């Protein structure tokens, strides 16, 4: 049952051992909760409403509304089928460097098991330490923008990344600055959009379109539909891969999920994500989209990465704070740049120069 394991793996790799443990429980009929990076908790007595073992992912912690999302083999397989149809491939093999307690990590193994592919585990930083020329063949890799940001500046990493059939990039928005660097490095980037509730990606932009300068996250995959809620202007998603426990009534595959994301379609029907409502900052009674501030500050040549956040404040309601890398950046230059290029109410009140942004391994905020 472990035919999905790439023989080049270190058999004592923690993620490999964790993956084997996860699928041992599922294959023996036990539903499980994934707790932390390598934690598993059995679901008491299984689940009476399903004869198929289920797996629960914890999500939403960054917004303060953490919840458990339930999937099983059926919902995950719909997501795999949609991706297979899009790529036109029977087997999907991956180099996995995402945490396995997240859908983005575990789906790489599920795809390999379902399609006859293989999985090789590594720390994404290893791509910048040694050349894998001759080893990467017909493989895919999934990265979040934070990981890609660290790799793009390293020539060895770029050499390795160019060898992959494709690089799925999701979990957070790909900034214009990072997208430009990826195009310049000729990386086979596939921007995508998805969520834990849908077992991962529901849209994708092909690498040729990305390289030609197109932005956004592409068209919906065959198992999913997207539309705009006319009342809230949020994106809604309906997918055959929808989780089993979000809706209290009816078939989850036929329900529209209200997301916190804003977006629109371009003339060709490709989707563009504009930001998240749960990140909107209300400061001095004015609504501010942090992505707009981040986009402007990323235009400053001394900025590596930045993340804008709002915290409670007696005077402003919420106070805009910003985290910027690298730590050696000139703070006064950045403040001057912000005052010149931002509206007064958009200028952060608090500035933090840091070695790395306060983000999880999946690129989610931990502040």
N, C-alpha and C positions, 0 to 999 in steps of 0.2 A: 504493500500500500504506500510505500515511500519512494515510488518510482520517480517522483517529482524532484528529488534531491540531486543536484548537480554533484558529480563525483569529485569535483575539485574543491568542494567545501572542506573546511576544518570541521570534523565531526563532533568536536567539543564546543563549537560556536554556540554562544548562549541563545541567539535567535533561532538557530536551527533546532536546538534541543527544545526550546519553547514551542516552536511550530509543531514538532512531533508530538508534544504533550497535548496541544490543542486538538489536533486531529485524532489522537488516540481517544480522547473523551467523546468527540463527535461520532467517530466510527463505532464506538461501543454503545451508542444511543443516549449519551448524556449531554444535556444542555448546560451551557457554561456562561459565566460572566467573566470578562477580561478586566482585571483590576491592576492598574499600574503597568509598568513596562514589562514585567514578566510574571504577573500574578493571575491566578485562575481560581474562581470560586464556582463550585457546582451549584446548579439551580436545584432547589429542593424538590425531589421526587420527579424531576423532569417537568414538562409542560403538558397539561391535560388537553389543551386546545389544539395541539399539533402532534402528529405521529412522527414528525421529522425533528431530529435534534436541532436546537437553536443556539445561536451565539449572540451575546449581548455586548454592545460597545457603549462606553460612556462618552457622551458628547455634550457640548454646550457649556462647559465649565468656564470658558473665558467670558461669557456673557452673564454669568452668575445664575444660570438656569440649567444646571447639569441634569442630565436625564439618561436613561438607558434606552438604547435603540436595538431592536431585536431583528435578526435576520436568520434565515435558514438556507439550506442548499438550493431550494427553489428560487428564492429571491436573488441570491448571489449568481445563480446560473443565468438568469435573465440579463443581468449586467454583463456577464461574460459573452453571451450571445450577441448583444448589441455591439460590443467592441470587436468581436471576431468578424462580424459582418462589415464593420467600418474598415478594418484593416485588410480584409480579404485573406485572412490567414487561419489555418487550422490549429497550428501549435503556437502558443505564446509563452516564451521563456523570458525570465527576468533576472536582473541583478537587483537584489532587494536591500535597500538601505533605509527604509522607513520603519518606525516602530510597529510591532505586530499587535499592539492593543488598539490600533486604529484601522479603519477599513482600508485606507490606502496601503498599509503594509500587508494585511492578511489577504487582500484580494489578489496580490501577486502570486501567492501560493495556491489560492483557490483556482486561479486561471490555469496554472501549470498542471494541477491535478485534473482539471476538467478537460484540458486540451491536449494532454500528453507532452507538455513542456517541462522545463527544468528551472530550478531556482538556485541562484548562487547568492550567498549572504556576504555583505561587506559593510564597513563603515564608509560613508561617502567620502570622508577625508582621505581614504586610501587611494582614491583616484588621482590625487595630486602628488602622491609619494612614489609611485612606481608605474612603469608603462605596462599596459595589458595588451599591447599589439599582438595579434595572433591568438589571443584568448577570447576576446569579445567577438562573437560571431552569431548573427541572427538573434541578438538579445535586445530586450527593452529595459529601460530603467525609469523609475518614477522619482521625481525630485520636487521639493517645495522651493519657492524662490529664494529663501534664506540659504539653503544649501547651494543652490546654483550661484548665488552671489559670491560665496567663498571659493567656488571652483573656477569661475570664469577668469579670474586673474592669474591662474596658474597654467603655464604652457603644457605641462604634462597632463593635467586634468582635461584640458581642452582636446589634446590629442586623443585621450581615452574616450571622451564623450562623443567625438566625431565618429567613432567606430560603431556606436550603437545604431540599431535600426531606427530607434526613435527615443526621445526623452519626453515622457509625459510630465507636464508641469501643471500642478494644481495646488489646492490648499489655501492659496492666497493670490492676490493680483500680481501679475508680472509688470513691473514698472517699465516705463518707456526707456529709461536709461539702461536697465538690465536687458530688455528686449533688443536694443540697439547693439549692445556688446555681444549678445548671442548670435545675432545676424552676422556681425563682423567676424566672429570666430567660426562661422559656418556650422553651427550646431543644429542637429535635426530635432528642433523643438516642436512639440505638439501641445499647445496650450489647451487646457480642458477645464470644465466646470462640473462640480458635483458636490455631494454631501454624504454624510454617514447614512442619512435616511434612505438614500437611493443606491446604497452599496457602491458609492463612488461616482465616477464620471457619467454625465448624461449629455454633454456636448463635447465636441472636439474640433480644433482647427488643425488641418494637415500642415506638415512642415514646409511644403512648397509654398503654400499660401502665406505662412508666417515669414519665410525667407523673402518673399516678394514685397513685404512691408505691411501686410494686412494685420490689423489688431483684433482683439476680441478672442472669444473661445469657440468660434465656429458654429456649425449646425448641430441640432439634436441628433443623438444616436437613435437607431431604429426602435429601441425599447422605451423611448422617452418622448415627452412633449413638453413644451414651454409656452407660457403666455404671460401677459401683464395683467395683474389685478387692477381693474379700472378705478377702484375705490382707494387703494393704498399706493398704486403704482409699483408694487413689489412684484418680483418674478414669482410665478407659480409653476410647479412641476408636477407632472403625472408620469409615473414610470411603472413598468411591469416589475421592476426590481425594488419597488417601494417596501420599506420595512413593515413588519407585521403588527406593530403595536402603537402606531401614531394615531390611527383613527379608531374610534370606538364602535362605529357601525359601518357595515358594507365591506366590499372587497377593496383592500388597500391599493390594489393595482388600478382601480378605477377612480381613485380620489385625487383631488388637486391639493398639493402641499403648498401652503403659503410660506415662502422663504423670507428672510430679512433683507434680501438683496435687491438693489435697484439695478435696472438695466434697460436695454433696448436692442432692437434689431436694426442692422444697416439695410441698405437697399437690396442686397443679395440674400437677406434672411439670416445672416450670421449674427450671433448674440454677442453683445458687449456688456460687461459687468461694470457698473458705475460706482458701487460701494454698498455698504451695509447700513441698514437703519439702526442697528444696535451699536454702531460705532459713531453715530451722529452726536456731536457735542453741542449742548445748548449753553452758550456763554453770554451773559448780559442780555438774555432773551432772544439772542440771534442763533439760528441753527448753522452749524459749521460742519462740512464734510471733511474729515481728516485726510482723505485721499487727495483732496485738492492741495492741502498744505504740503503733504509728502511729495506730490508731483513737482511742486515749485522748488522745494528745498533740494530735491534730487538733481535739479538743474545746476546747482552750485558745484563747481569742480572739486571742492574739498570734501564733499559728502560721499561716504561710501554707501551707507544705508540709513534710513530714518524711520521712526515709528511715532505717530502722534496719538495722544490719549487724553481723555478728559477726566479730571478728578473733582470731587465735590469741593465747593468753595463758598464761604459765607457771602462774599461780595459779588462774585460773578455767577453763582449758581453752579457752574462748572468752570474749571480753569484748564486752559489748554497747556499741556506739557509735551515736550518732545525729547526723544532719545535719538542720538546721532552717533554713528561710527564714521571714522576712527576716533579714538579718544584724544588723539593729538591735534584734531581739527581746531582752527582758530575760532573761538566762540564769538568774539567781537565781530569778526568778518561775517559769520553766519547771521548774527542778529541784524547787522546792517543790510545784508542781502535780503533777509526776510522783510524788513521794513520797506525796502524798495520794490519788492515783487509781490507782496501780499497786501490785502486790505487790513486796516488797523485792527479790526476785531479777529482776524485770522492769525495774527502774530502770537506765537506761544508766550505764555507768561513765565514758564519754567523751562530751562534748558539743561539737558544732561548729556555729557559726552561719555560714551561707554565703549568698552572693548567689544561687546556684542549686544545685540538688541534683546530685550526681555521677552523672548519668544520660545515656544516649545519646539520640539523636534519636527513638528508638523507645521511650523510657522504661525502658530496661534499665540496671541498675547498672554502673558502670565502676570501682568501688572494689575 
